Amino acid sequence: MGGATSKDNGDLLTILENDEAECLVPFVALPSERYDNNERIFKEDTMLDKGKKRNLLHIASIMSATKCVNLLVNSPYFWDPDRLDAKGWTPLQIAEDRDDLATLYELAVHSRELRHLKPTIPTDGGRQFVSSCLIWPQDVLLDPFDMIEFYLPTLRGIGRGVTPYLTVRTSETNLSGRSMALLFELLLANPYMSTVTALVGNVDQDPFSNNADCEASCLWPMQPIEVSYISDHDDRCQIYPDCLFRSWMLSFNYRDDFFQAFKELYNIWKFHRFAGSYSEENENIKARLSPITLLSACRVAIRRHLVNKTYSQSCIYPNYVRHVLQLGLPQLLTDFLLYREMWPDTEWTEQSRWRDRRKRRPREVKLDAHGLGYVVDNGFIPNLRIPCNASQFKYTGIQKYSGR
């Protein structure tokens, strides 16, 4: 196993901190080339952190160096996004835990990890909502988030150009307005990823019921705006979705009721998302919603179908990015199905330090459908490397496995 000097590490850390992929190229070994031992070249098995067995890709994920991660996992390098460190964490899982959606995407494209709806080992917690809801919906279907969790801080840094009132100036930031808008959009397709009664009503109802009398589908079909919750919001507001965060912050200056604050936030989102308008009828103010576009309706339907495919107790599935890529669509449509126009800011002024989670103990098992691999929490990582443009997985489920 290779090593690296402290000077080399210092140079690399500066490159990663600035996310300068072009400056990283001279340091990364090409698989087809031979190098002298004294050359400052880093291979996939060169450990920058020997104690924790973390290579350059692990460190790039920890530092949210999205462009550098993109360089390492793609041609001609093809570094493994599912390589376990000494604590049982992969670069992909680190990016997810940081709620770093842009970096997570680059890793998810090439990941072979499959996740089962029921964890075989208790999870560590700390799920980050934007990344998990979009990329690993099966995890959130298993453990839907509630209203309090919606407001928990994330490990994302502070975006460049963000005005002070739009974020909390700490290394752990609350969800930004863009994150809130994206979460609501994802819930539009799959309301039962949340237990918030303002969104889904009675959570004991069948999540796939078509009963017209069931009030559980508060997000679909969309219910009218409750005008009392948006009466103080500027109907000519031009800063959506950033206004969501500002409205949420202001709501807590006047009330300490989470439910009421959430309903206000939810109604402001509906007003903007569905081109709401005010009108006066018999001295009463009413708000009307416009229908969503056909393109948006198609995205909701496709997202709902792909996510519902993972709702199975007997099968394991890849991440949502892999599902979308297997459709073979043009890049523009692929990006649309991944909601890329709504992703949070990816330019950091502050990169919060990733806190090492507990050590996990991967178990080597053999599955009939996928061969040898490792079980980590509710995920299975096959040993066989599969390129991102490979043919579709065969989801035959976990039938038998043998410990090794």
N, C-alpha and C positions, 0 to 999 in steps of 0.2 A: 504494500500500500504506500502510495506516495505521500510526501509531506510538503510543507511550505514554510519559508522563513517568515519572521515577524515583519520584515520590510515588505516582502511580497504581499502579506496579508493586509498591511496598511495601505498599499497601493490599491489592492482589490476592493477593500472596504470603501475607499473614497469613490471608486468607480461605481460601486453598487449604491452608495448613498446618493450619488447624482444620477443614477440609472443611465449611464453612458454605455450603451451596448457596443457602439463602434470602438470604444477604447478597450473593451473587454476582449475583442477578437484576438489580438496578439498573444493573450495569455492562455487561450483555450486550445487544447490539443485536438488536432484533426484525427479521426479514427484511422485514416489510411496512412498517416505519416509516422516516422520513427524520430525520436528525440533523444538527445544526450541527457544524461542525468543532471547535468548542471544548468540546463536550460530552464527558464522561468515559465514552464508550461504546466497547466493544470488539467488533469484527466478527471474522468468521472469518479474514479476511486481515490483521488487525492483529497484527503480530509483536511479542511481548513480548521475544523474543531475536532481534534482527534479523540478527545474524551467522550464527546457525544456522537461521534461518527457522522459528522455533517459535512457534506461537500459543498461546492460552490452554489449548486442549485438550492440546497436547503437554506443557505445564508441569504441568497437573493430573494427567496420567498419571505424570509423573516424581515428583510429590509424593504419589502414592497417594490423591488426593482423589476417592474413589469417588462420593460424592454429587454433587460438582461435575461430574464426567464424565457421570454420568447426566443431569444437567440439560442439558448442552451437546449431547449426541447425540440427545436426544429432542425431541418437539414442544414449542414452536414453532421451535426453533433448527436442529436437524438438522445439526450440524457433522460434518465428514467424519472418521471414525476411521482412514481410510487415506491421509490427507494426508502426503506425504513432506516431511521437513525437509531442510536442506542436506546432511546426512550420510546421507540415504537411509533414515531411520527414520520409521515411522508411530507415532501414539499407541498403537495396538494392539500393535505390536511392542515398544514401550518397556514397556508393562504386562506383557507376557509375559516380557521379559527380567528384569523385577523380580520375577517369580514372584508377582505381585499378582493373584490369581485373581478377587477381587471386582471390581476395576477392569477387568480383561481381559474379564470377562463382559459388562459394560455396553457395551464397544466391539465385542465379537464379535457381539452381536445385530445390529448395523448394518453390519458389515464385509462388503465384497464381495471380499476377498482369497481367492484359490484357491491351493491348494498341491499340488504334484506330488510323487510319491514320490521321484523322483531329482532332486537339486539340479542346476540348470543352471549354477550358479556355486557354488564352495566356500563353505560357510556359515562364519560367524564363530565358531561354538562358543558356549559360555556358555548352552546350553539349560538352562532351569529346569524341574525335573521335574514338579511338581504341575500347573502350568499347561499345559505341553506335553502331558503324558499325557492330561489331560482334554480340552483344547480342540483340540489339533492332534495326534491320535494317529498320523496318517500320518508325521509327522516322527519319532516314536519308533519306529515300525515300521521305518523306514529305518535308524535308528541306535539300537538298543536300549541301555538303560543297564546298566552293570555294578554290582557291589557297592560298589566304591570311590566311584563317582559318587553313589550313594544317600546317602552321608554328607557330600557337599560342602556348604559353606555356601550359602545363598541370599541374595538382596538384600532379603528381606523385613525389615521392622522388628520391634520387640518389642511383643507384644500387651499391652494393658492388663489388669491383674488376673492376669497370669501369675506364678506363684510362682517364685522364683529357680532352683530345681533343675530346672525344666521347660524352660529355654532357656539359651542362652549369651548373656551380657550384652555383646554387641558389636553393632556396626551390621550385621555380616553374621552371620546366625543360621543354625544348623543346622535341618534339618527338625524341626518340632514334632511332638508325638505325634499331633495331628489330621492333619497332613500325611502321616505314616507310615501311619496307618490308611486314609486316602483312597487312597494309592498301592497298598497291598495290595488294596484293594477293586477298583481299576481293573485290577490284574493278575489278579484273579479272573476277570474277563471276557476279558482278552486277555493271557495269560501271556507271550507272545512279544514284549512290549514291553521285556522284561528278558532279559539273558543269564545271570542268577544261576543256577547249577546247582542250588541248593537249591530253586528255584522251578520251573524248566523242564527240568531234566535235560540231555539232549543237544541242544544248540541247532542241530545239523546236521539234526535230524529235520524232516520237513515240518510247519510250524506248524499246518496245517489237517488233519493226518492223523487218521483215526478208528481206527487200529490199536490194538486193545485191549492188545497186548503192549508197546506203546511206553511207556516210563517218562518221557517228556518232559512229560506232563500232570500234574506234581506238584501244581499248584494246582487242577486240575479233571480227574477227581474228586479231592476233598480227601483227602490222606493223613493217617493217624493222627498225633496229637501225639507227639513224642519227649519223654517225661516227664522225662528227665535235664536238659532245657533249661528246664523250668519249675518244678523242684523248690524253688527259692528264691522263687518268686513267690506272693504271698498269694492263696489261692483265694477270698478274700472281698474282693478288691480293689475299691474303689469309685471310683477315679480314672481309669479307662479313658476315652479313649485317652491321657491325659497320662502314664500309667505306661509307655507305650512309650518315650518319650524318657528317662525316669528310668532304666529298665532298660538302655537302650542306653548311657547315660552310666556307670552302675555297672559294666557289663560290661567297659568299657575300663580300669577301675581294677584289674582282676584278670587281664586277658589282653590281648594285643596281636594276637590272631588275628581278622582281619576276618570270616572265614567262620564261625567259631564264634559270634562276637558277633551276626552276622546271623541265624544259625539260632535263637539264643535269642530274638531279637526276633520272628522269624517265628512261632515256636511260641507265644509269649505272645499275639501277635495272634490266632492261630487259637483259642487257649483262650477269649479274650473274645468273638471274633466268632461262634463257633459254640457258645456257651453250654457250655463244657467243664465237666466235673465229675471229681472223683477217686473212686476206689474201691480197696479192697484185696482182692486175690484171691490166696490162697495166699502171703501175705506179700509180694506184689508190688503196687506201686502202679500203677494203670492210669488213663488219662485217656480219657474218652469225649467225642465231639462230637455235637451235635444237628444235624439237617438245617436248612438255611436255609429261610426262609419262602417261600411261593409268590410273594409280591410281590417279594422279593429275587431269586428265581430268574428271574422275568420281566425284571427290570432287567438282570441279567447277560446274558440271551439277546438282549435288544434292543440293549444296548451292543455286544455281540460282533458282531451283524449289521451295525450301522451303521459300526463301525470296520473290519470286514472289507471293506466296500464300498470303502474307500479304498485297499485293497491292490491297486493296478493300476499297471502301468507306462505306460499310455497315456492316462490321464485326470488331470484336476486337479479338486480337490474343495474345498468350503467347510469352515469349521470345524465342530466337533461341535455347537456351540450352534445353528448354522443347520440342521444335520441334524435336531436334535430339534424345533426350532420348526416345521419343515415337516411334522411329523406332525400338527399342529393339535390337540394335546391340551389339556385344562384346565391352568391354571397349576400346580396342585398336582402333577399327574403330570409336567409339564415339569420342575419343580424336582427331583422325585424322580429322573428320568433324568439330571439334571445333578449328582446327588449333593450337593445344596446343604446338606443337614443335616450334611455331613462337612467342609465347607470350613474352612480355617484361620481364625484370629482376624483380623478386619478392623479392629479398633480399635488404632491405633498409639500407643505412647508415644515411639517413636523412628522417624523416617523416614530410612533410610540414603540417602545421596546416590547417585544413579544415575551410574555411570561411563560416559561416552561410549564407545561401541564404535567400531571402526574405521569409516572412511567407506566407504559402499557406493555403487556406481555403478549405479543403475537403468538398464535398457535399454528404450527404447520399442520395442514389437513389435506386430504385428497377428496375432491368432489367428483362424482361420476361424470358430470357435465363439463367440468372445467379443469380437471386434473389437479396437480399439486399447487399449493399456494398457502397464503397466510390469512387467518381470521384475525381481524383487529376490530374490537367492538362489534358493530353491526355490519362491517364490511369484509369482503373477501378479495384478496389481491392475487390473481393467478400468476404463477411464475412465468408463463409464456408471454413474451412481448408481442403485442398486436398493434400494427400501424393504424393510424386514425382513419385511413381510407379503406380499411379491410371490410370484408363482407359482414353482414349483420350477425350479431351474436345469436346463438340459439338458447333461448331462455327455457331450459328444461328443469330448473329449480334445484334446490338442495335436496337430494334424495338420500345419499349415504356419504359419510366421510369417515376417514380413519386417522386418528392422531398419530404423529410421528415424533 
